[in-house]
Amino acid sequence: PRRLAPPTTKPTIAAGKQCPAIEMFFSFVRGRQAAAVGHRATSAARTYGTSLPIPNPPPGTGAVFHSRMQPPKYSLSNPKWFGIFFAMNVGVYSGHYFYLRFLMRQNPPNPPRDPENTGAPEKHMHAVDDE
């Protein structure tokens, strides 16, 4: 991407005085650009591992950190891992709703009730006997 250079002349207001709000904005933008350039150089060199500080052995001990000597065989960066994770979730949920919508049988609606039901009992079989 092509970057636009900050303006070389300072913005002024009608009376010829410099506007402090605009100056402050442009100084903020220049500072953020410089920080982004510096951050990009350091973050590109180290994309795997930990964000925690890595300890150094005490001088003169010759201690070796074994875990640094053998990195994990299959290691995914955070963007790759979360990309796979969210793709899996989309697949699981879309498959579930595809099955419900297109493959699972729909139950037929209940038949209308017969108002002249002659086989209905006079008293419910689980009713309490008060008589």
C-alpha positions as CSV (number, residue, x, y, z in Angstrom):
1,P,0.0,0.0,0.0
2,R,1.1,3.5,-0.8
3,R,1.4,5.9,2.0
4,L,0.7,9.6,1.8
5,A,3.3,11.8,3.2
6,P,2.2,14.3,5.9
7,P,1.8,17.8,4.7
8,T,5.1,19.8,4.7
9,T,3.4,23.1,5.4
10,K,1.7,23.8,8.7
11,P,-2.0,24.5,8.4
12,T,-3.0,28.0,9.3
13,I,-6.2,29.8,10.1
14,A,-7.5,33.0,8.5
15,A,-5.5,35.5,10.7
16,G,-2.2,33.8,9.9
17,K,-1.9,32.1,13.3
18,Q,-1.1,28.4,13.5
19,C,-4.0,26.2,14.6
20,P,-2.9,24.1,17.6
21,A,-5.6,21.5,17.2
22,I,-4.5,20.7,13.6
23,E,-0.9,20.7,14.6
24,M,-1.5,18.3,17.4
25,F,-3.5,16.0,15.1
26,F,-0.7,15.9,12.5
27,S,2.0,15.3,15.1
28,F,-0.2,12.4,16.4
29,V,-0.5,11.0,12.9
30,R,3.3,11.2,12.3
31,G,4.0,9.6,15.6
32,R,1.6,6.7,14.9
33,Q,3.2,6.2,11.4
34,A,6.7,6.0,12.9
35,A,5.5,3.6,15.6
36,A,3.8,1.4,13.0
37,V,6.9,1.2,10.8
38,G,9.0,0.2,13.8
39,H,6.5,-2.3,15.1
40,R,6.2,-3.9,11.7
41,A,9.9,-4.6,11.5
42,T,10.0,-6.3,14.8
43,S,6.8,-8.3,14.5
44,A,7.6,-9.7,11.1
45,A,10.8,-11.3,12.4
46,R,9.0,-13.3,15.1
47,T,5.5,-14.5,14.4
48,Y,5.6,-17.8,16.3
49,G,6.2,-18.6,19.9
50,T,5.3,-16.6,22.9
51,S,4.8,-13.0,23.7
52,L,6.4,-13.4,27.1
53,P,10.0,-12.5,27.7
54,I,12.3,-15.5,27.2
55,P,14.7,-15.9,30.2
56,N,18.5,-16.0,29.7
57,P,20.7,-18.4,31.7
58,P,22.8,-16.8,34.4
59,P,26.3,-15.9,33.1
60,G,28.9,-18.5,33.5
61,T,26.5,-21.4,34.1
62,G,26.2,-22.7,30.6
63,A,22.7,-23.8,31.2
64,V,20.7,-24.9,28.1
65,F,17.0,-24.4,27.7
66,H,16.0,-27.6,26.2
67,S,12.5,-26.5,25.1
68,R,14.1,-23.9,22.8
69,M,16.3,-26.6,21.2
70,Q,13.3,-28.7,20.1
71,P,10.4,-26.6,18.8
72,P,7.1,-28.3,18.5
73,K,6.7,-30.3,15.3
74,Y,3.2,-29.0,14.3
75,S,2.8,-25.4,15.5
76,L,0.1,-23.0,14.2
77,S,0.2,-19.2,14.5
78,N,-2.7,-17.6,16.2
79,P,-4.3,-16.3,13.0
80,K,-4.1,-19.7,11.4
81,W,-5.5,-21.5,14.5
82,F,-8.4,-19.1,14.9
83,G,-9.1,-19.2,11.2
84,I,-9.4,-23.0,11.3
85,F,-11.4,-22.8,14.5
86,F,-14.0,-20.4,13.1
87,A,-14.2,-22.2,9.8
88,M,-14.9,-25.4,11.7
89,N,-17.7,-23.7,13.7
90,V,-19.2,-22.3,10.5
91,G,-19.2,-25.8,9.0
92,V,-20.7,-27.4,12.1
93,Y,-23.5,-24.9,12.4
94,S,-24.3,-24.8,8.7
95,G,-24.3,-28.6,8.5
96,H,-26.7,-28.8,11.5
97,Y,-29.2,-26.3,10.0
98,F,-28.8,-28.0,6.5
99,Y,-29.8,-31.3,8.1
100,L,-32.7,-29.8,10.0
101,R,-34.0,-27.9,6.9
102,F,-33.5,-30.3,4.0
103,L,-32.8,-33.9,5.3
104,M,-34.9,-34.3,8.5
105,R,-38.5,-35.4,8.0
106,Q,-41.1,-32.9,9.0
107,N,-43.9,-34.2,11.3
108,P,-47.4,-33.9,9.8
109,P,-49.8,-31.5,11.5
110,N,-52.1,-32.9,14.1
111,P,-55.6,-33.9,12.8
112,P,-58.5,-31.6,13.8
113,R,-60.3,-32.6,16.9
114,D,-63.6,-34.4,16.7
115,P,-66.2,-32.5,18.6
116,E,-68.5,-35.5,18.8
117,N,-65.9,-37.8,20.5
118,T,-68.1,-40.6,21.8
119,G,-65.2,-42.6,23.2
120,A,-64.1,-39.9,25.7
121,P,-64.3,-41.0,29.4
122,E,-66.6,-39.1,31.7
123,K,-63.9,-38.7,34.3
124,H,-60.1,-38.5,33.9
125,M,-58.4,-41.7,35.0
126,H,-55.9,-39.8,37.2
127,A,-58.4,-37.5,38.9
128,V,-58.5,-37.5,42.7
129,D,-61.4,-39.6,44.1
130,D,-63.4,-37.2,46.3
131,E,-66.6,-39.2,46.2
